[in-house]
Amino acid sequence: MAKFEDRMKHLEEIVTKLESGEEDLDRSIELFEEGLKLSKELQKELKEYEKKIDELMKDDGPKEV
C-alpha cells in the first residue's frame, strides 16, 4: 500500500482534474468513484492514527520536550 501522503496527493490530483472540467463525463465519473473510495480509506486511516495517539497519550501522559 502506498504511503498516506502519496495517496493524499493522488486524491488532490483527482480533485484538480474534476474541478478543471476537462475530462469527459465517463472519465469524470471514474475519477469521482476513485476519489470517493480513496477519501474513505484515508479517513479511516486518520481515525486509526488518532486512536493510536489518544491511547499513547492516555498510557504515558504528555511528554515534555
Residue, then its C-alpha position, 0 to 999 in steps of 0.5 A: m500500500a502506498k504511503f498516506e501522503d502519496r495517496m493524499k496527493h493522488l486524491e488532490e490530483i483527482v480533485t484538480k482534474l474534476e474541478s478543471g472540467e476537462e475530462d469527459l463525463d465517463r472519465s469524470i465519473e471514474l475519477f469521482e468513484e476513485g476519489l470517493k473510495l480513496s477519501k474513505e480509506l484515508q479517513k479511516e486511516l486518520k481515525e486509526y492514527e488518532k486512536k493510536i495517539d489518544e491511547l499513547m497519550k492516555d498510557d504515558g501522559p504528555k511528554e515534555v520536550 
